[in-house]
Structures are given as structure tokens and as C-alpha cells.
Amino acid sequence: MTSTKTQLQSFHDKFQGKKIKHCRILGNTLNFGYDSLGICCSSTLPHAPVLCNTDLVKRGSFHKDDFIQYLLEIMYGNQCDGICTGCEALEEFVFEGFDYGSMQLNHIIWNNFRGCNSRCVYCTENNSKILESYTAYKIAEDLYQEGFLAENTKIDFGGGEPTMLPNLKDYLQFGYDHHWRQTINTSGILFSQDIYDGLSQGVSVQISPDAGTRQTYQKVKRCDCFDRVWNHIGRYCDYPDQVSVKYIVFSWNSSQEDLDGFEKAWRKAGGGFWRRKCDFWFCCRRVYMGVWRTGGGGMCLFDSGVLEQWTCGLFFLREFFQDDSKKGFSKTI
């Protein structure tokens, strides 16, 4: 079998100095999925590139060479309508080359568990019991020992619901041991002392109420936890710069009552004024979301897929930031 270094050199020799179709995320990110390992920043996209199934991981035999070999397959494919074709992140630029020794990951995502205590209408997660496919941080530690994880690696917690993980503290400790930034996406239904303690150590938490009234929350989330979630947001806001509150704007939750209720709840929980400009970027034409930084940071929009949702979102933004104190936002839209 041809060695990984030889395969890498072959790709290098063929394309160095030439224009190729590539994404700068590929080769930097490892998404530990429930059924497969991904190489993209998102596992929710319908055609997100997959490295392989989890057989190697479950046997404890996934290594840097395995990653590179699967990466090369994807990169070769992308030169002729491969899996990434159509993605906004795929671009054409001059390939500078690969060096085996310097190739490292700088972003890992924990998506290796299923189960949630919410039933969001836009989510396919239906398990109420947490199921962890394998212990991903142990695989990541092996990759670190191989020198494959960079010193500035960032960790994101995907899904299911991380507060239901019995070993959440172990996952967080893995990040602490290496002094890496960690962001936890949670429903906020359960208050986690482990997350709270982590906020003072640089952990960030993001919660998505997606409603400004109890009635709309029940409709969108299909559970009655509106007051509980905002209470937990308020507790986390003892460290406001580490907390983000996310609002996925669509037709069910875009009434003025909900938008006003959201702002009122946000301020009561400890949020300040928006003080930064509004940024926009795409995640390959999927789901647009509004993100508010409770520490006074700013609001960002992700992608949507449903024109009605995006139109509602823009209408909300234009109308909501019309007064003088927020005019810096309306000018950017």
C-alpha cells in the first residue's frame, strides 16, 4: 500500500502552484459525529463531507494518516464536482502545497451523542435519552499525542444536549488540560454547574430560546420551559461576556410581541446594549439565525434556506434597529 506521505506528496506535486477548488476549513476541522467522522464545520448540512464511518474510532485506531488519506479523496473529488460542489465555502485559489509534518487540526466538534430535552420544530433530534456513540475526547487525546492537534485548537459542543451527558465534566477537562477555547450549545433547560464553573475558565455557552413569550416557546420547542431557560440564562450571566443568546427568526416567532418579549427577557437576564456592527455570513444556504451577545457584543446572522424565514429576519432587523440608539445596525443592513 502506498504510504500516506507518498500520497500527500503526489497531490502536492500535481497541484502545487495551480488553481484548485478547495475550502480552507477542510484539513483543519474534525467533526466527531454519531455515525461518522466529518471534515466540515457543520454536520447539519445535507451534503456535509464525511471522512469515514466510526468503525476505526470505536476500535481506537483512528490516526493522522487516516484523516489525511480521506482528506485527499475528498480534495481529488472536489476538482470535478465532488461532495462540496455548491457550497459557498468552496473557492478556487492557487494551491501552495502540503507538508506532512506541519499539517494539524485546529477545530474539533463533539457531535458524537444523541438525545435532547427539547423538541424544536426545526430539529430532527427525537431521542429523550442521551446516547453517546463513543468517547470522542479519548480519540482526540490520541491525536494530540501524535502532534495532530494544534496548540490553539478550538472545541465546539454540537448535539444532542450536552448537559445530559454524564461525563460532560470529562469533556470539559480535556479542553482545560490543553487550555483550549470551548463553546457549548445547550437548550438551557437544565442548569449545569459544570458549565457555570467553566465560564470562569474561558468556556462560552450559547442558548437558543427562539421566542419572547411562553406560548411561542411551547409552540417552537414543544415543551413548557420558557421561564426556566431564562432563569438559567440569568444565572450564567454572572459571566456575561461568556454567554450568547440565539434567536432563530422565522414565521412562528417573528411577531412584535415575541420580539419585544425577547428583548425584555434578554435585558432582565443581564444583557446590555448592542454595541458592535451587525455581521453577516453564509453557512452554505441552510439556516439563518440571529445571535445576541449578552455582554454587549453584537448580533450575527447565520444562513437559512427558507426565504420566508430570511425575509422575516431582515424585516425584524430593519424595524427593530430604527431608533437613534441602534442606528449603527440599521445602516449595515
N, C-alpha and C positions, 0 to 999 in steps of 0.2 A: 504494500500500500504506500502511495506517495505521502511523504511526511507533510505535516501542516505548514512547516516553514517553506517547503518546496512549493506547495500550492499557493501560499501567500506571495512568494517571490515571482511565481508565474503570472499572477494577476498584476503584480507591481510592474513587471517588465512589459506586459501587454498594454497597460493603460496609463502609465506614468507620463505626465505632460500632455495628455489628451483629455478632451472633454468627455465626461461620463455623466450619467444620470445617477444621482446619489442624494442621500439625506444625511445631514450632519448628526442626526440622532443615532442612526444606525452605526453600531460599533461602540457606542458609548453607554447604551441602556440595556439592562436585563430585567425583563418583567416576569417575575415568578408567578405564573398563572396556576389555576387549579388543575387544569388538564394538560397544559402545555407551557413551554417557556417562550416568551415573546421577546422581540428585539425592538419594539416600538415604545413610544412614550405612553400609549394608551392601549388598553385591552378591550375597550368598548367599541372600537371601530369595527365595522363589519368585515373588513379585509385586512386587519392588522397583521403584519408578517409574523409568522410563527417560526421559531428556531427548530423545535422538536417537541415530541410529547414528553411526559415526565418520567419515562422509564429509567433513563440514566440518572436522573435526580434521586428517584426513590431507591436506586441501588447505591447511591452515594458515589457515583463515578462520573459526574459532570465536571469538566475541566476547561481551562482556557482554550486548549486545542479544539475541543468540541464546539465551543462558541465560534471560533474563527472559521472552522470548516462550514458550519451552517450559514454564517455571515456571507462567506464567499459565494455560496449557492444563490442566496438572495440577491447579492450585488450583480452577479452574472445575469440573473433573470431580469433585473431591472433595466438592463441595457436593451431589452427587446420586449417591452410590455409585460414586465413582471408583476409581482403581487402589489407593489407600491404605486403602480401606474394610476394616475388620477389624484394622488394625494398632494395637497398643497405644499407639503414639506419637501417633496421630491423636486430637485432642481438640477440644472446642468451647469457644471463648472469643471475647471481643469483639475485633474487628479494629481495630487502632489506625491502620492506614494504611501506605502505601508512599511512600517518597521516592526517586526515581531516583538522585540524587546520593549518598545515604548507603547504598545497597544494596551490600553486599560479602560475599564468601565468607570464612569463617574456618576451613574444614576441607577439605583435599583428600586424596584417596586414590589411590595408584598401584595400579591393578588391570589395567594395560594389557599385561601379559605373562603368558605361559603356560609351563608346564614345571616339573617338580619332581623332586627326587632321592629322594622318599619316595612311598609308595603307601598312604596312610592309608585304612582301610576305609570311613570316613565321608566321603571326599572324591571328587569326580568328576574330579580332575586326573590325566590319564594320560600326558601328554607327558613324555618324559625329556629332550628337547632344549628349551632356552629359546627362546621365540618372543616378540618384542616387536612389538606391532601398530603402534605409532608412538611417537615420543619425547615423552612426556607433559610432561616438565618444560619443554620449549621452548614448548608451548602455555600452560602455567601462567605462564611468564615474560611472555608477551604479555598475558595477563590482568592480571598485576601492573602492567605498564606502563600499562594502561588505568585503573588505580586500583581494580580489582575484587577484589583480594586484600587482606584486612585485615593490619595490622601484627602482629597476634597469631595469625596463621594456624597451624594445626597440620597436620602431614603424617603420614599412616599409609601404610605399605607393605603391600599386600594380597598378591595372588598372581598367578602362581606363586611360585617360590622366588627371593627377591631376591639371595641370594648367588651365583646362577648368572648374573646379569645382568653382561655385560662392561662396562657403563657405570654400574654401581652408584655408583662414586665421583662421577660427574657428577650423579646424582640427589641424593646427599647434599650435594654442593657447592651445589646450588641452594638447599637448606634453610639451609646455613651462611651463604650470601650475604645471606639475609634474616633471619637469627637466629631461625628458627622451630623449634619443638619437632618432633622426628621420632621415630616409633616403627616399628621393623622387626619384622615377624613372620617367623620363619625356622624351618626344621626343625632347625637346629643341626648338621646332618650335615657341612656344610662350615664350617670356621672362616674368618671373613672379617677380614682385617687392617683393611680399610676400616671395618667396623662397630666393631672394637675401638678404633681410633683415634678414632672418632666418640663413643664413650662419654664421653670426657673433654670433649667439646664439647656435651654435653646430649642426645645420641642415646640412646634407650631401645631395648632388644632384648627380645623375648618369644619363648620357645621352648616347645614343647609335646611333652614326652616321652611323656605319656599312658600310662606304665607304670612299675612299680617293679622289674620283673625283665626280664632279657634275653629270656626266652621269650615273655613277653606283648608286649614291644616288637616282636618279629619278627611276631607274630600281628596286631597292630594296624597296624603301619607297613609290613609286608611287605618288610622289609629288616633286615639284621643290623648295626645301628649304635648300639645302646644305650650301650655303653661310650664310644664316640667322642663321642656327643652330650653325655653328662655331663662328659666331659673338657673339651669346648668351653665348656659352661656354667661350669665351674670357672675357665677362663681369662677369660671375660667378667666373672666375679665379682671381678676386680681392681677393678671399679667396681660394687659390689653394689647400690647404690641405683638403678642404671640397668637392672637385669636383672629380668625376670619369668619365672617358670616356670609353665606352664599344664598342668592335668591335666583332660582331658575324661573324666568319670566315666561309665562305662556297664558293662553286664554282663560284658564280656570282661576288664575291668581292675580290678574292684572287690573282688577277693579281699583278705583281710587280709595275705597275703604281698606283694602288689603295693603296697598302701597303706603297709605298713611299709618296703618297699624304696624306695619313692618318698621317704619322709621321710629315710631314711638317706642316699640319694644326694644329696638336696637339702642336707642339713646338711654333707656331705662337700664339696660344691661351693662352700660358703661362705655358705649361707643361715643366718639367725638365727631366733629365735623369732617367732611371730606376735604382734604387739603391738597390733593395731588390731581394732576390731569387724568382723564379717563383714557385708558389704553385699550386697543383692540388687537386681537389676533385670531387666526383660524386654527382649529384642530381638525382639519380635513372634513369640513362640511358636516359636522354632526350636531352637537347640542349647545346652543348659546346660553350662557349663564351670566348673571351679574354677581360680582364679588365685592363685598364691602369690608374694608379693614377697620376693625373696631378701635384700633389705636390711632385713628385719624389718618390712615394711609391713603387709600383710594379705592376706586371701583374699577373692575376689569370685566371685559366680556369675552366669553369663550364662544364656541360655534354652536349652531342649532340644527339645521336640517329641515325644520318646519317653518315655512315662510311666515305663517301666521304668528308663530312664537316670536320670530325676529322682529316683525313689524310691530307687534305689541311692545317688545322691549325697547325699540327705538322711540316709539310714541311716548312711553313712560319716561325715558331719559330726557327727551326734549321738553316735555311738560314739567317734569319734576325739578329740573335744574334751571328754571327760568328766573328766579328771583336773584337779586344782586349778590347775595352771599355765596351763590353757587354758579355764577355766570361763567367761571373758568371751565366748567364742564360743558355747558351748552355750546360754547364756542368750538369745542373739539368734535362735536357730533355732526 
